[in-house]
Amino acid sequence: MAAQNSKGYARVAIGSPTTGGMGLEVAVPRPRPSFVAVGYMVMLGDAVRGIFFPTLWPLVASYGGTRASQGLIVAAFSMGRMVISPYYGQYSTKHGHKGPLIFAHVLIIIGALLYSQVWSLYSLFAAQIVLGLGCGTLGVTRAYFAESVPREMRTVWLGRVTAMQYAGLTVTSFLGSAMSRAGGALQAKTQDDPAWAWLRISPLTFSAYAVLFGAIVALLILASPSFYDFVPAEKQPAPSEQGPNALARSRSDVRHVRVVTVGLLLNVVTKGIVGCYETLGVQYAMVNLDMTGEATGLVVAVCGVLGVAFLLSFKQLGRLFDDVELVLYGIAVMILSLVLMNRRWTKPLLDDDLDADSYAIWLTAMVAMYGVGYPVGHTAVIGWFSKAMKSRPQGFFLGIFGSAGSLARIVFPIASGFMAKYYNDDTVFTGLAAILTVTLVILVVFRQAFRDAIA
């Protein structure tokens, strides 16, 4: 039997009095978790969405798509994630993390190839679903970290995981813009050469080849003998089913259901809001501010850098605020962002230089959402949820958590797309601000109960 300590060693018995041994214990190094490798896979999973930000709307429009069409295309990715995430998490809990990660990255390769060959809105929808199935490993990767560090450090480490995720989501928008320009230049050089025709090179889909390359690198990492894997189920203590322990466990199960429900709802709200930004935020700049996809992608990338900085400072933030306070402050900033995106509410702030003021307000809203509010608030929700699970299997429950977020990214973008089509963008932002305001009020009223859940 081996007992592990916090300094990376395991105490191993090498003999016992009953077998004639001396019963000595020696400290031997235990394998170091492959945090860098898994962090890369986290970043790649969201880069699959972020890298297509600058070109998704032009691609949809090129096939005659509408705002509602774009909402469906964005939702398709999350649909794939939602369906597969719990299965990945459950499998990793019983058999380890490597298997589902290998399977997922093979799907990403297939999805990237489909995306590079898109010929209609239906084929784009199919490519997004396959990519979503491949990127549904957030429950697995988050659990890898959560089960490798002490419980009190989970929020800090999950903040670092989310920094990688967020870098993939936002910072790679800049890479998407660069790939679009490179694709356009390559298309101009090769469009008359039949040898290149099978690649269907286009500035709107060229980023798919970067995704393809990234997935191949991930498979090579997973195939390496240095990648450390473990089976989380072997670490779970066996619960007692009899006597007072059974009664205590029953009461704990009731509290557990409440905690899971609340955590999933918080995840749905925050994920759904940022999903609407993916649908309307970038499109808003192109339609109302006449910005190009490249320029918009650059702004999102810069906001993402700020968000990553906040996520990497969670250890310092944790000394000033607890998890519940971070959730509260993050949601408050998200509300501010939604208010700024509503032109009816910001009209009094505009003067004669309408274009400059509109751009400044939009930029402030983007910084508030992508740079501060969402990364801080949502990551604190993840940390609170993981801590509230205590010793329960992280893979399965974080898989459910990921599916709930993916469901939000399906429902919210579709609903916001149709509302924007039949009403206007201001109506969408007003409704989203109202949802977050109600959430904030509930959190303030019951903040002590939220703290007790992770005590």
C-alpha positions in Angstrom: 0.0 0.0 0.0 1.3 3.5 -0.8 0.5 6.7 1.0 1.0 9.9 -1.0 2.1 13.3 0.4 2.0 16.8 -0.9 5.6 16.9 -2.0 5.4 14.4 -4.9 6.4 11.3 -3.1 4.7 8.0 -2.1 5.6 6.0 1.0 5.8 2.4 0.0 6.1 -0.6 2.4 8.8 -3.0 1.3 8.5 -5.7 4.0 6.4 -6.8 7.0 7.1 -8.7 10.2 4.8 -11.6 9.1 6.9 -12.3 6.1 10.2 -11.9 7.8 10.8 -8.4 6.4 11.7 -5.4 8.6 8.5 -3.5 7.7 10.5 -0.6 6.3 8.9 2.2 4.3 10.7 4.3 1.7 9.8 7.5 0.0 9.8 7.1 -3.8 9.0 9.8 -6.4 5.5 9.5 -7.8 4.8 10.3 -11.5 4.2 13.9 -12.2 0.8 14.7 -13.8 1.1 15.8 -17.4 -0.4 19.2 -16.8 1.2 21.0 -19.7 0.1 18.3 -22.2 -3.5 18.2 -20.9 -3.5 22.0 -20.8 -2.6 22.1 -24.5 -5.6 19.8 -25.2 -7.9 22.1 -23.3 -6.7 25.1 -25.3 -7.1 23.2 -28.6 -10.7 22.2 -27.7 -11.8 25.8 -27.5 -9.4 27.0 -30.3 -11.6 25.0 -32.6 -14.3 27.6 -31.9 -12.2 30.6 -31.5 -10.2 30.3 -34.6 -13.3 30.4 -36.7 -14.8 33.5 -35.1 -13.6 36.0 -37.7 -14.8 34.0 -40.7 -17.9 32.1 -39.4 -20.4 34.9 -40.2 -19.0 35.6 -43.7 -18.9 31.8 -44.4 -22.6 31.5 -43.3 -23.6 34.5 -45.4 -21.7 33.2 -48.5 -24.2 30.3 -48.6 -27.2 32.6 -48.1 -27.5 32.1 -44.3 -29.2 34.5 -42.0 -28.7 35.4 -38.3 -30.9 32.5 -37.4 -28.8 30.2 -39.5 -25.6 31.4 -37.7 -27.3 30.7 -34.4 -28.0 27.1 -35.5 -24.4 26.7 -36.8 -22.9 27.9 -33.5 -25.3 25.7 -31.6 -24.3 22.6 -33.6 -20.9 22.6 -32.1 -22.3 22.7 -28.6 -24.8 20.0 -29.5 -22.0 17.6 -30.2 -20.3 18.5 -26.9 -23.5 18.2 -24.9 -24.2 14.7 -26.2 -20.8 13.2 -25.6 -19.4 14.9 -22.6 -20.9 12.8 -19.8 -19.9 9.6 -21.6 -16.3 10.8 -21.8 -16.3 11.7 -18.1 -17.9 8.5 -17.0 -15.4 6.4 -19.0 -12.4 8.3 -17.8 -13.5 7.8 -14.2 -13.5 4.0 -14.6 -10.7 3.5 -17.2 -8.5 6.6 -17.2 -8.2 9.7 -19.3 -6.0 8.6 -22.3 -8.7 6.5 -24.1 -11.4 9.2 -24.5 -8.8 11.9 -25.3 -7.4 9.8 -28.2 -10.9 9.0 -29.5 -11.9 12.7 -29.3 -8.8 14.0 -31.2 -9.5 11.5 -34.0 -12.9 13.1 -34.3 -11.4 16.6 -34.4 -9.3 15.5 -37.3 -12.4 14.2 -39.2 -14.3 17.4 -38.3 -11.5 19.6 -39.5 -11.3 17.8 -42.8 -15.1 18.2 -43.2 -14.9 21.9 -42.4 -12.1 22.4 -45.0 -14.4 20.9 -47.7 -17.6 22.8 -46.8 -20.0 23.2 -49.7 -23.3 24.2 -48.1 -24.9 25.2 -44.8 -25.8 21.6 -44.2 -22.2 20.4 -44.6 -21.1 23.2 -42.3 -23.7 22.1 -39.7 -22.4 18.5 -40.0 -18.8 19.6 -39.6 -19.6 21.6 -36.5 -21.4 18.7 -34.9 -18.4 16.4 -35.5 -16.0 19.0 -34.1 -18.2 19.4 -31.1 -18.1 15.6 -30.5 -14.3 15.8 -30.6 -14.2 18.8 -28.2 -16.5 17.4 -25.6 -13.6 16.4 -23.2 -13.7 19.4 -20.8 -15.1 17.1 -18.1 -12.2 14.8 -18.6 -9.5 17.5 -18.7 -10.9 19.5 -15.8 -11.2 16.3 -13.7 -7.6 15.4 -14.6 -6.5 18.6 -12.8 -9.1 18.5 -10.0 -8.2 15.0 -9.0 -4.5 15.7 -9.1 -4.4 18.6 -6.6 -5.7 19.2 -3.1 -9.3 20.2 -2.8 -8.6 23.7 -1.5 -6.4 24.3 -4.6 -9.0 23.3 -7.1 -10.3 26.8 -7.9 -6.7 28.0 -8.5 -5.8 25.1 -10.8 -9.2 25.2 -12.6 -8.5 28.9 -13.1 -5.3 27.9 -14.9 -7.1 25.3 -16.9 -9.7 27.9 -17.9 -6.9 30.3 -18.9 -5.8 27.7 -21.4 -9.4 27.2 -22.5 -10.0 30.9 -22.7 -6.8 31.5 -24.7 -8.1 28.9 -27.2 -11.5 30.6 -27.4 -10.5 34.3 -27.7 -6.8 34.7 -28.4 -6.9 32.3 -31.4 -9.3 34.7 -33.1 -6.2 36.6 -34.1 -4.7 33.3 -35.5 -8.0 32.8 -37.4 -7.7 36.3 -39.0 -4.1 35.5 -40.0 -5.1 32.1 -41.4 -7.9 33.8 -43.4 -5.4 36.2 -45.0 -3.0 33.4 -45.7 -5.8 31.3 -47.2 -6.8 34.2 -49.5 -3.2 34.7 -50.7 -2.8 30.9 -51.3 -6.1 30.8 -53.1 -5.1 33.5 -55.5 -1.9 31.6 -56.3 -3.4 28.2 -56.7 -6.9 28.7 -58.0 -5.9 28.0 -61.6 -3.8 24.9 -60.7 -5.8 21.6 -60.9 -3.3 19.9 -58.5 -4.6 22.1 -55.7 -8.3 21.9 -56.5 -9.0 19.0 -54.1 -7.9 21.1 -51.1 -10.7 23.6 -51.8 -8.6 26.4 -50.4 -10.6 29.4 -49.2 -9.9 32.3 -46.8 -13.2 31.3 -45.0 -12.2 27.7 -44.3 -8.4 27.7 -44.3 -8.2 27.8 -40.5 -9.5 24.2 -40.5 -6.0 23.1 -41.5 -4.5 24.7 -38.3 -7.1 22.7 -36.3 -6.1 19.5 -38.2 -2.4 20.1 -37.4 -3.2 20.8 -33.7 -5.1 17.5 -33.3 -2.3 15.5 -34.8 0.1 17.0 -32.3 -2.3 16.1 -29.5 -2.4 12.5 -30.7 1.4 12.3 -30.8 1.5 13.6 -27.2 -1.0 11.0 -26.0 1.1 8.3 -27.7 4.2 9.3 -25.9 5.3 7.0 -23.0 5.9 10.2 -20.9 2.2 11.0 -20.7 1.0 10.1 -17.2 -2.5 8.6 -16.9 -4.4 7.2 -13.9 -7.8 5.7 -13.0 -9.7 8.1 -10.8 -12.1 5.3 -9.6 -9.2 3.6 -7.8 -8.9 6.7 -5.6 -12.6 6.8 -4.5 -13.2 5.7 -0.9 -15.8 2.9 -0.5 -18.9 4.3 1.3 -20.5 2.5 4.2 -24.1 1.4 3.6 -25.1 0.5 7.2 -25.9 2.2 10.5 -25.6 5.9 11.1 -23.3 6.3 8.1 -26.1 5.3 5.8 -28.4 7.9 7.3 -25.7 10.6 7.0 -25.1 9.6 3.5 -28.7 9.8 2.6 -28.9 13.4 3.9 -25.7 14.2 2.1 -27.2 12.9 -1.1 -30.2 15.2 -0.8 -27.8 18.2 -0.3 -25.7 16.9 -3.2 -28.7 17.0 -5.6 -29.4 20.6 -4.6 -25.8 21.6 -5.1 -25.6 19.9 -8.5 -28.9 21.6 -9.6 -27.7 25.1 -8.6 -24.3 24.6 -10.1 -25.7 23.5 -13.4 -28.1 26.5 -13.5 -25.3 28.9 -12.8 -23.3 27.3 -15.6 -26.2 27.4 -18.0 -26.8 31.1 -17.4 -23.1 32.3 -17.7 -22.4 30.0 -20.7 -25.6 30.9 -22.4 -24.8 34.6 -22.2 -21.3 34.3 -23.7 -22.8 32.0 -26.3 -25.1 34.9 -27.4 -22.0 37.1 -27.6 -20.5 34.7 -30.1 -23.6 35.0 -32.2 -24.3 38.7 -31.9 -21.2 40.5 -30.5 -18.9 40.0 -33.5 -21.8 40.4 -36.0 -22.8 43.7 -34.2 -19.3 45.2 -35.0 -19.5 44.1 -38.7 -23.0 45.3 -39.3 -23.2 48.5 -37.2 -19.6 49.6 -37.0 -18.4 48.4 -40.5 -15.5 46.5 -39.0 -13.9 43.7 -40.9 -13.7 40.1 -39.5 -10.0 40.5 -39.0 -10.3 43.7 -37.0 -13.0 42.2 -34.9 -11.0 39.1 -34.3 -8.1 41.2 -33.1 -10.3 43.0 -30.5 -11.6 39.7 -29.2 -8.0 38.3 -29.0 -6.8 41.4 -27.0 -9.8 41.0 -24.6 -8.9 37.3 -24.3 -5.3 38.2 -23.2 -6.8 40.3 -20.4 -9.1 37.5 -19.4 -6.2 35.0 -19.4 -4.3 37.4 -17.1 -7.2 37.4 -14.6 -7.4 33.6 -14.8 -3.7 33.2 -14.1 -4.1 35.5 -11.1 -6.7 33.4 -9.3 -4.3 32.5 -6.6 -3.9 36.2 -5.7 -7.6 36.9 -6.2 -8.4 34.0 -3.8 -6.5 35.8 -1.1 -8.9 38.8 -1.5 -12.2 37.2 -2.3 -13.8 33.8 -1.8 -15.4 31.8 -4.6 -18.9 33.1 -4.0 -17.7 36.7 -4.1 -15.8 36.1 -7.4 -19.0 34.7 -8.9 -21.0 37.8 -7.7 -18.4 40.3 -9.1 -18.0 38.4 -12.4 -21.8 38.4 -13.0 -22.1 42.1 -12.1 -19.5 43.0 -14.8 -21.3 40.8 -17.3 -24.5 42.8 -16.6 -22.6 46.0 -17.2 -21.4 44.7 -20.6 -25.0 43.8 -21.7 -26.2 47.2 -20.7 -23.5 48.8 -22.8 -24.5 46.7 -25.8 -28.1 48.0 -25.7 -28.1 51.0 -28.0 -31.4 52.3 -26.5 -29.6 52.6 -23.1 -26.4 54.1 -24.4 -27.9 56.6 -26.8 -27.7 59.4 -24.3 -23.9 58.9 -24.1 -23.4 59.6 -27.8 -22.5 63.0 -29.1 -21.8 64.4 -32.6 -19.0 61.9 -33.2 -21.4 59.0 -33.4 -19.1 56.5 -35.0 -16.3 57.0 -32.5 -18.6 56.9 -29.5 -20.3 53.7 -30.7 -17.0 52.0 -31.2 -15.8 53.1 -27.7 -19.0 51.7 -26.1 -18.8 48.4 -28.0 -15.1 48.1 -27.1 -15.8 48.7 -23.4 -18.6 46.1 -23.5 -16.3 43.5 -25.1 -13.6 44.1 -22.5 -16.1 43.9 -19.7 -17.5 40.6 -21.0 -14.5 38.8 -22.5 -11.7 40.4 -20.4 -13.2 40.4 -16.9 -16.8 39.3 -16.3 -17.1 36.0 -18.0 -13.6 34.6 -17.2 -13.8 35.5 -13.6 -17.4 34.7 -12.9 -17.7 31.4 -14.8 -14.3 30.1 -13.6 -15.4 30.8 -10.0 -18.6 28.8 -10.7 -16.5 25.8 -11.9 -14.3 26.0 -8.8 -17.3 26.2 -6.5 -19.0 23.3 -8.2 -15.8 21.1 -8.1 -15.3 21.8 -4.4 -19.0 21.2 -3.6 -18.6 17.7 -5.2 -16.0 16.9 -2.5 -14.8 13.4 -3.0 -17.3 12.3 -5.6 -16.1 11.4 -9.1 -15.0 14.6 -10.8 -15.0 13.2 -14.3 -18.6 12.3 -14.4 -20.0 15.3 -12.7 -17.8 17.8 -14.5 -18.9 16.0 -17.7 -22.5 16.7 -16.7 -21.5 20.3 -15.9 -19.9 20.6 -19.4 -23.0 19.2 -21.1 -25.2 21.7 -19.2 -23.0 24.5 -20.6 -23.2 23.1 -24.1 -27.0 22.9 -23.8 -26.9 26.6 -22.9 -24.8 27.3 -26.0 -27.5 25.6 -28.1 -30.6 27.2 -26.6 -29.3 30.7 -26.0 -27.7 31.4 -29.4 -30.7 29.9 -31.3 -33.2 31.9 -29.2 -31.1 35.1 -29.5 -30.8 34.6 -33.3 -34.5 34.4 -33.8 -35.2 37.3 -31.4 -32.7 39.5 -33.2 -34.3 38.5 -36.6 -37.9 39.2 -35.6 -37.3 42.0 -33.0 -33.8 43.6 -32.7 -30.5 43.2 -31.0 -31.5 45.6 -28.2 -34.4 43.3 -27.2 -31.9 40.4 -26.9 -29.5 42.3 -24.7 -32.3 43.5 -22.5 -33.6 40.0 -21.9 -30.1 38.7 -21.2 -29.4 41.5 -18.7 -32.7 40.7 -16.9 -31.8 37.0 -16.6 -28.4 37.8 -15.1 -29.8 40.5 -12.8 -32.3 37.9 -11.3 -29.4 35.5 -10.9 -27.3 38.1 -9.1 -30.1 38.9 -6.7 -30.6 35.3 -5.8 -26.8 34.8 -5.2 -26.7 37.8 -2.9 -29.7 36.7 -0.9 -28.4 33.1 -0.5 -24.6 33.8 -0.5 -24.1 32.2 2.9 -25.7 28.9 1.8 -23.4 28.9 -1.2 -20.4 29.3 1.1 -21.6 26.5 3.4 -21.8 24.1 0.4 -18.0 24.3 0.0 -17.1 24.6 3.6 
